[in-house]
Amino acid sequence: MKNKNYLIIDSSENNSDLYYKTGFFVPDPVLFIESKGKKTLILNDLEYERGKSESKAEEVLSYSACVKILRKKGVKNINILDIADLVLRQKRLKTIEVQKEFPVYFADGLRKRGYRVNVSKGSMFYPERLVKTDQEIKYLKKSLKKTVEAMDLAINVVAKSNIKNNRLYYKGAALTSERVKSYINGYLAGHEFTASHTIVAGGNDSWMPHNTGSGQLYAHRPIIIDIFPKSQATGYYGDMTRTVVKGKPSSELINMYNTVLEGQKLGLKMIKNGVKARSIHKSIVEIFKNRGFKTEEINGKMQGFIHSTGHGLGLDIHEPPRISLNNETLVNGNVVTVEPGLYYERLGGIRIEDSVLVTEKGCINLTRYKKEFIV
């Protein structure tokens, strides 16, 4: 890192590396350069004063001041690449490192100006993001606390609903996926959280893991509720899933739920510093197989345990390390989800998810909420 010169042209709303380094929320693309540990932000007049007072950058430059310099040099139709070129030349930087997502247009433009543009090999500029600081853990706990509160609200709505002709009704009206999602998202919005693509998937929708759900919710069938909001104040996510049934699920569904719960308990027990992610995932797959829940193609569709056991959580909803069939190793300070699931078209889906902090001898569950199938 000490020998690399980093360049980002993006907004911190979209770019977690940029926000991680600057602590500065900005909705429009800005220029960021880091060289020899010194962070520089180039901001327009709209953000300049706020950037000087709020950002963690050691240097904040004015975009309009750079434009004036270029105009004196005779440059016309000035764009963001011209500004980048000016500042990079002032800093005498000729080789820069960019992210995989860095626009080709910008990379080609810089190369034409004589710069050597290297693309970062990792999924993020700053792998230290994967080991959470005490402050980051506090932020994550706050996000998860609100996630739990939203989950409790949603499950209570399902629990208090009435059954008529196998359909769920709440306060005299049909209970739909959209209605439950509106309760969840509205609650979170009222506490300065953004909840996008919240999942309330019942019945036939529940067997597809990322189906957000739509329409009428039914009794006796599983309802997957997956909530993953982002704090507008800190940028850190919460993430949790519960699966519930209102009514009387079949014995097969109860067996499937208990099997997923057993798999999750094993995953939580195995997590600790130094453990291989693949060993956790393979152990859960083996439990499912031994309980009669295979992962295989059925009627031309992959069914069973068809996703990873978990993923990192932080400024992105999906970060490394992943708990799947990879070679990643969990280390102290990682925050990861543990969310095994089973999905069969004829039965529906079951998923249970907690977020945990990896420690030397185990993990600390940051998601404090009950796991009850029948409500």
Secondary structure as UniProt FT lines:
FT   TURN            2..3
FT   STRAND          5..10
FT   TURN            12..14
FT   HELIX           16..22
FT   STRAND          30..35
FT   TURN            36..37
FT   STRAND          38..43
FT   HELIX           45..54
FT   STRAND          59..62
FT   HELIX           63..72
FT   TURN            73..74
FT   HELIX           80..90
FT   TURN            91..92
FT   STRAND          95..98
FT   TURN            100..101
FT   HELIX           104..112
FT   TURN            113..114
FT   STRAND          116..119
FT   HELIX           127..130
FT   HELIX           134..159
FT   STRAND          162..164
FT   TURN            165..166
FT   STRAND          167..170
FT   TURN            171..172
FT   STRAND          173..174
FT   HELIX           177..189
FT   TURN            190..192
FT   STRAND          193..194
FT   STRAND          199..202
FT   HELIX           203..207
FT   TURN            209..210
FT   TURN            219..220
FT   STRAND          223..227
FT   STRAND          230..231
FT   TURN            232..234
FT   STRAND          240..245
FT   HELIX           251..270
FT   TURN            273..274
FT   HELIX           277..290
FT   TURN            291..292
FT   STRAND          296..298
FT   TURN            299..300
FT   STRAND          301..304
FT   STRAND          310..312
FT   STRAND          319..323
FT   TURN            332..333
FT   STRAND          335..338
FT   STRAND          341..344
FT   TURN            345..347
FT   STRAND          348..351
FT   STRAND          353..358
FT   STRAND          363..365
//
